[in-house]
Structure formats: C-alpha cells, structure tokens
Amino acid sequence: MVKRQYWLLGGGLSLAAGLWLMDGLTHTLVQVGELTFTGAAALVGVWWLYQRSTRTANPGTPDPGLTRAQVDQTLHQTQQVLDALSQELQPDLSHHVPLQAQALTLQTQKNHLSLDCDRPQLRLAVVGGTAVGKSTLIQGLQQRWTGTPTLDCQEQTLALGQDPQYWQQFDLILFVTPGDLTESDRQWLQGLRHGVGGSTDPQSSLPSPALVVALNKLDHYSPGQQATLLTQLCHRLQGWVDPVNIVPIAAAPDPIQVRRQSSDGTWHQSQEQPDPALSPLIDRLGDLLQGDPGQQLLWGTSYRLAQGLQRSAHTALNQVRRDRAMALIDRYQWLAAGAAFLNPVPSVDLLAALALNGQLILELSRLYHKPLALHQGQELAATLGELLVKLGLVEISTQALASVLKTNGLTFWAGSGLQGVSAAYLTRMAGLSLVEYFQSLEGEAEATTPAIVERLRPILHQVFSLHGQTERLQAFGQTAVAHLKGLQPQAKSPLLY
C-alpha cells in the first residue's frame, strides 16, 4: 500500500516533468481530432498512471468481511431495543409524548430498512462546492453507466453545518473538486474521515460510506499542472483515500479550435466540442459497484443505518429509564437526609454508609435490566462508601456544602442540618454515578463487586466534578434546607444502611 502510494507520487512527478517539456512544443503543432495533442497526451498519461495503480492492488474495494447475516443480526438487535422502548413507554405514555413519537418514527425507519437491503439501486451522493461541475457529471454518468445495479445519483452542495447523519444513507460519496482542496473541502472531508457523525471518538462515530474523489475540469490546466494537481491530492489524502480512488476527469471540456487542411491546400479553423473524459471514473465505479463489491456497499449502508437506529433507540430508552431512576434517587436522597438530620453521625465513614443504601442500588439495577443479587447490592453499597471516603469525596462535598450554607447565612445548619444536606448530596451523586454505569453497559453487569467498583471509580470522579460547581451546590443546598425545615429534630428514625 505504502510502496504503491510512493510510486504513484513519484510517477506523477515524472509525468509532470515530461509533459512540461511537451507543453513547450505543442504551440507549434497542428491540432487534430477533438482534443489538442497536448490535452490528449495529458489525459492518456494520467489514465496510464491510473491503470497502473489499479493493476497493482484494489484496496478501495469494500471490506468483504461484512455478511448479510451480520446485517440481519444488527437489525434484529435494533428491533429488540425498539420493543423494549415501546414496552417501557406504555405505563407513562402521557409523560413521554415526544419519546412516543420518536419511537414510532424509529420503528417506521427500521421497517423500511429491513426492505432496503435488497433494493436494486445504489445511492450516490455527488458532493462538492458551487460550480465544480456536479450537475454535468451526473448527466454524463447517467448517459454512460450501463452496468448493474442502476445508480441513483443525488447532487449535494457542500455545507459544513449539515447534519452529519445525513450521509449515512448513501452507498458511495463522489466528491468533486476542480483543483486542489479548499479549506472548506478539507474540513468537510475531515469530518467524514472521523466517521459520519464528525466525532474523533471511535466509540461514538459510525463508519462512513465509500469515498471516491473526482478531479474535474482537467482540461483547464496545462499537462504539467494536471499531473501536479493529481500528485497533490494523493499526498493530501494519503493514508485515508487510496490513490486508486482519486480519479482525473473532464465532465464538460471547453470547446477547442481545430485547424484542418482542405484538398486544395487551404487551412480552415473551426470550434468543436470534445467528448467528456469520464472513462477513468466509469471504470472505477464499475470496480466498486458491480457484483460482490456493490453488494458489500449496500449491506454496509444498511449496517450503518441499523447501528444508528439502534443508538437512537438506546438513547430514548435510557431517557425513559433515567426519568424513573431520578424519581428513585430523589426518594432515597431525602430518606438519607432525614436519617442523618434526625440521627447525627460522628464520622464521615458513617455518613458515607448512610448515604449509600443497598436497596437503591438493587432498584436501579432492576430498572436497567441488569439485576444484582441482594448480597451483591449490600456489598457494593459498603464498598462504594469506603471508596467515597478514600477518594476524599465525602469530606470535600461536606466542606463545599458548609461553605455554601454559610455564604447564604444558614449557619444554624452547621450541625445536624449540614449532615442531612451532605447525606442527600452523596446519595444523589452515588445514584447518578450508578445510572451512568448501568447506561454504559452493553451486556450484563460485572459479576464481582471489585469489577463494578473499578468501572465506577472514573464515573464517580466525572459526576462529582460536574455537579460540584458552586451554582449547582447552591441550588441543591437551598432545596435540601427547604426539605429539612419540615422535619422535627426530636423525632428518631433508624439509620438507612
């Protein structure tokens, strides 16, 4: 791969040097046929370079590892998530009207996608800036493409603010440029490179469609410039777009002046329109779209779309479950607050144990369909309490809340009231961390408490950092104080362990 790319770059430079020499001579040569001698030499030379690269290897062909069974399995998994979403929406339809509408839309898209795997057409997005020749190129492709499957070519103007998920629907993207890449071109292509979704995180990005780059309007440049441009594009896209998928074309060559000698020896000059030079692109598309490679592209599109639907369904499902989880967390945080307020504890260790109730952990695990055993929930509560103390999160939170309460003139709450607010806060932070943990699971929960704690450790840090901001602490402290004011300190309540 690397050797072939370097050979291509070297060949491009050599071709450029040779054509520059020829260019100096062509001004005195007679123009014949439909292309000038210079233009013909340039196009033939570039085409020769292209043919050499295609014979060496064919790495631009879609990955043959994807099978129809994998696509069907992904569609089945997507349906399972949609079924779970529909089932969990039923008890609270009135509270989740937007999510209900989204679930119906996702189900419709999934039903359509199940049929889309066998469609007879391949979808091509012909993308580029303004006046790069997209419309003319589409016309030329429609007139000259005689292969199977048929092509559904859709013209798309380059737009940086466009929803990146839009490009998931296409089997192949044909990017058209009349010269070197502009800054807008590079930004758009860079977003596509990182997966449709524009994220640099491979966990959150989906693979992008196949990409072919067409260097159009080749007839506007001298032979040396033509070869230089091709070499520049290969260099800029090296390691991402294989040179075999960077194709030189002239979709609508400018008219040329042709001189012909009559039988009486006189010369006549006329203007003629050359035929479009699309053969390299037609041949490359034939390699990519016909037979098994084309089937792979179609399956790849269905696979990407199914993955996207599955993620959207998971997001909606997690939203439903998160709403219910927050109700649980609210209930248990106020129970912990009341217990600490009415039964002050002497140490941060007991405060942490009070805040982490094993029953909350069990209820959250059942809510997310990752059920834990009773003993595992109790053990996890104790272990997490110890972790909160070791990480210093209990002490830090208590000090921060004391500062917030004092700033608001609530010094009365420096004793049992502060412990009540702290217990509620720790319960909330632990509950939110558990929600993030369960939402991150793709399979079953870890089998052992140490494994769960290891996954929870960075999540705890993230949640405490996010919610430890002064504004959030002030808002929570005021809410907690308002709640505790209704309790009677003389009353006794058992500690919540």
N, C-alpha and C positions, 0 to 999 in steps of 0.2 A: 504493500500500500504506500508506505513512505517512499520507497525507491521509485515507484512509478510516478508519484507526485513530483519528486525532484527531477525525474527525467522529463516530465511534461513541462515544468518550468524552464529547464534548460533548452528543451526543444522549441518552446515558444520564443525564447530569446534568440536562438539561432535563426529561426524562421524570420523573426523581425529584422535581423541584420541583413539577411539575404534579400528580403523584399524591399528594404530601404534602397539597396543598390539597384534593384529592378525599377523602383519608382522613379529614379532619376532618368531612366532611359525611356520610360513609356510616353513621355510628352512628344516624342518624335515618331512613335509607332502608329500605324494605321489602326483605327478602331473597327472591329468587325463583330458581327453577330449581335447578340442582345446585351452583352456586357463588355466593357473595355477589357483589354488584355490585362491591365493591372488588377481590375476587380475580379476577373476570373481567376487569375493566379492567386490572389489573396484568399478567395473563398475555397479554392481547391486545396491550397496549402493548409488552411485551418481545418478543413474537413479531413485531410490526411492525418493531421495531428489527432483529431477526434477518433478516427478509425483505429489508429494505433493504440490509443488508450483503452478502447472498448475490447480489443482483442486480448489485451494483457490480463484483464480481470473484469469482473462485473459486480463490484461491491455495492453499487447503487440499487441492486435488486432488493426488494423487501425481504425481511427475515423469514426464511422458510420454516422457522420453528413453530409459528402460530398455526393452530389447527382449528377446524370448525368445532371440535369438541370443547376446546378451551373457551371459544366464544359462547357456546351454548351453556357451559358451566357458569360463566360470568353473568349471563342473562338470568339463569336460574337463581343465582345468589342475589341478584338485584331484585327479583320478584319476591324472594324471602324477606328482604328488608322492607319492601313496599307492603307486604302482607302484615308484617309486624307493626308498621306505621299505621296502617288502616285499623288494625285491632286496638292499638293503644289510643287512637283518637276517639274511638266510639264512646267511652264514658264521658268525655269532656268536649263534645263537638261544639257546644256553644261558646267555649272558652278558646277554641283554636280554629276559628273560621278561616283565617288566612292559610294556616297549615293544611286544613282540609282541602282547600282549593289547590294548594301546591301538590298535595298527594294525588289528587285526581289528574292533574297535568302530568306528573311524573309517570303515572300508570299508563296514560294515553301514549306518552313518548316511548315507554317500554314496549307496549303492544305493537307500535309501528316499527320499532327497531327489530323485533323478532322476525318481521317480514322483510326487513331491509337487507338481510344477509344474502338474499337470493335475487336482488334487483339486477336487471340486465344492463344498466348503465353505470359508468363510473363518473363520479363528480370531480371536476377540475375547477379550481379557483385560479383564474388568470389575474394576478395581482401586480400592481405597480403604481407609480406616481402618475400625474397627469401628462398626457401627450407622449407616452412611451410606446404607443402602438398596440395597446391591448385589444381594441375592437378589431383592427385589421388582422391581428394574429389569430383571433378567434375565427374570423371568417375564413382565413387560409386553412386553419385546422379542420374546420367543418367541411371544406371543399375537398381536402386531400386525404382525410382519415378514412380509410376503407376497412379498418380492422374490426375485430370483435373483442370486447364489448364496444358498444357505442359510447360516445362521450357527451356528457352534459357540461359544457363549458360556461362558467359564470364569471363575468367581468367584475372585478373588485378593485376599487380605488384605495390606495394605501392610506390608512388612517391610524395614527398612533393611539387614539383614545378608544378604539373599538374594543368591544368585549372579546377577550382572548378565546373564550369558549366557543365563539362563533366558528372558528376554523376547524373545530373537531369534526364537522360534518363532511369535510372534503377528503377524498381518497388521495388526491395529489394537489400540491400547490405549485403553480408555474409562475415564478417570479420574473418579471420582465424589467430589464434595465437597458437604457440606450447608451450606457457608458459605465464609468467607474461608479461605485456605490456612493450615494449621498449619505449625510448624517442620518436623515430620516430612514433611509433604506437600512442602514446598519442597526439602528435602534429597533426597527420592526423585526428584522431577521434575528437579532439577538434575543428578543422576546420569544420568538418561535423556537429558537435553539434550546432554550431552557424549558421547553415543554409548553404545550398550549395551556396557558394559564399564567405564563410570564414569571414563574417563580424559580429561584435558584435552588429551592429545596426539592430534591428528587422524590421525597415522600409526598409532597403536595401537588406536584406537576404531573400531567399526563403526557405520554409520548406524542410528538407532533406528527402530522401527516408527512408523506414523502414530499421531497422538495427538488424541483428542477429549476435552474437559473438560466434564462434565455438572454443572451447578449444581443440585443436587437439594433437595427439601423447600422449594420456593419458597413454598408456602402457609403456612409458619411465620413469614413476615416480612410486615411492612406493605408497601404498594406502594412507598413511598419507600425502604425498606430493600432491597427486591428490586432496584430499579434501581441503588442504590449498590453492592450486592454484585457485580452484573454488571460495573459500571464498574471496581471494584477488581480483579476478576480479569483483565479486559482490560489494565489497567495493569500488574499484576504479571507477566503473561505476554507483554507487548508485545515484539515483535521475535523472538518464538520461536513462540508459538501464535497463529495468526491469529484475530481475533475471531469469524470465521465458524465456528470450531471450538470456541467456548465457548458451550454451549447450555443455556438455562434449562429445567428440567423439574420436575414433581411426580409421582414414581413412585407414591406412595401418599398422596394428600391426606387430611388428618384429616377425620372426619365433621363436617358443618355443621348448624346449626339452621336450619330453613326454616319460615317462617310463611305460611300460606295462609288466604284468606278464603272461607268457605263461602257458598252461595247465600242462607242466612238471615242473613248479615251477621256471623256469629261467626268468630273467628280460631282457628286450630289450629296448634300448633307441633309439628314432628317432626324427628328426626335422620336425615339422609341421607348416603350415601357418594358423593362426587364421583368421576367417572371420572378415571383417571390422565391427566396432561397430558404426553404424550410426543411429540406431533406434531412439534415442532421437531427433536427428536433423530432420529426416524424419517426425516424428510425429509433431514436432513443425512447420515445414514448411507446413504440412497439415493443421494445425490450421490457419496459416496465409494466405495461398494462395488459398485454395479451397473455393468455394461458395461465399457468400457475402463479406467476408474479402478480398479475392483475387480481386473481382471486385472493392472494395474500393481502393486497392493498384493501380490498373490500372488507375482508374479515378484520383487518387492522382497524378500519374505521368503526365497524360495529363494536369491536372490543373496547376502543377508546370511549365511544359514546355510552356503552354499558357501564364502564367504570365511572364515568362522570355522573350518570344517573344514580348509580349506587352511592356515590359520595353525597349527592344532594339528598337522597332518601335518608342516609345515615345522619346528615346534619339536621334534617327535620325531625327524625326520631329522637335524636339527642336533645332537641329543643323541648319536645313534649316531656321527656323524662327529666330534663333539668328543671322544668317548671314544677313538677311533682317533688323532685329532690329538694328544691328550695323551700317548699312548704314543710317538709320533714326537718330540714336544718333549722328553720325558724322555730318550730315547736321545741326541738331539743336544746337550742341555744337559750331559750327563755327558761326551760326547766333547769338547765345548768346554772343560769344566772340566779334564779330563785334559791336554789340549794346553797350556792356559795354566799349569797347575801344573808340568808337566814341562819346558816351554819358556817361562819367564817372558819377558814382552814389556816393552819400555822405555817405552811411552806408551799413553795412553788411546785413541789413534786405532787402534793395532794391536789393542788389547783389544776394541774395538768390532767391528773387522773379523773378529777371531777368533770372536766370539760369533755373528755373523750369517753363517750358512752358506747359500750359494745352493742347495744340494741340499735343505735343509729347506723352503725357500720353494717349490721345484718340487714336492716331495712333497705339501705342504699344498694347493697349487693343484690338483693332480690329485685329491686326496682330495675336494675340494669341487666337482669337475667344472668348474673354472674354469682350465684348464691354461694355463701360461705357457711361452713358448719358453725354451730353455736360456740364451741370451744375455740374455733379459729377467730371468730369475731371478738371474743373476750381477750384472747391472747394478743390480737392485733391492737386492740384499744390500749392495753397495758404497754405494749412495745412502742406504739406511737407516742404515748405520753412520755415515756423515757426519752424518746428521740427529740421531742419538743424541748425538753429540759436541756439535753446535751447540746442541742444546736443554739441554745440561748434564746429561743423564740418566745418562751413564756416570760422571761424576765424583760426582754426588750419590749414586748407588747404591753406588759403591765406598766413599765416606766412611761411608755409613749402615751398610754391612756391616762395615767395620772397627770401628765403634763397637760393633756387636752382638757381634762376636767378642771384642773386648777386654773388654766387660762380662761375658762368660762365661768369662774367664780363659784365652782361647785366643790369647795374644799370639804364640805360635810361628808362627801363620798370617798374620802381618802382611806377609810377603813373597810368595813364590810361591803359598802357600796362599790368601791373600786374592785374588790374581788368578784362581786357579782357581774360587773361590766366586763372584767377580764375573762371570766369563765365563759360568758356568752360569746365574746370575741374569739376565743380559742376554739370553741365548739364550731363556730361558723367557719373559721379558717380551715380546720381539720375536715369539716364536711365538704367544703368547696374543693379541697385537695383530693378527697375521695371521689368526688364527682368527676374531676379531670382524669383521675386514674382509671375509673371504670369506662369513661368515654374513649380512652386511648386503647382499650383492649380490643383486639380483633378476634381472639378466641376466648378460651376460658381464663378465669383469674389464676394467678400463680398458685401452685399447690402448697407452698410453705409461707409462713409469716415472714421470715427473713427476706424471701424473694419479693414479697409485696412491699416490704419496708424499703428495700433497695430501689424499687421503682418509684416509691412515693417521696423519697428524700429530695430529689431535684424539684419535684412538683410542689412540695411544701415551701421550698425557697421561693419559687416563682409566685405562688399565691400570696405569701406573706409580703413579698416585695411589692406586688401590685396593689394590695389592699392596705399597705402600711403608710400610704401617703396621708399627709396631715388632714386634707379635706375629707377623705373617706373616714379617718378615725374620728374626726369631729362629728360627722353625721351619724356614725354608729354610736358614739358615746352619748349624744343627745337622745337618740332613740332608746338606748338601753336605760338611761336615767329615767326617762318618762315611764318606761315599763316598771322599773323597780320602785318608783314612788308609790305605786299602788299596793305594795307588799308591806306586811307588818313584821318588823324585825323580831318581835317577841315570839312569833309563831315558829314552830320547829318542823323541819322537813328532813326526811332521810337523804343522805348523800347519794348522788347518782353515779354508780360505778359501772 
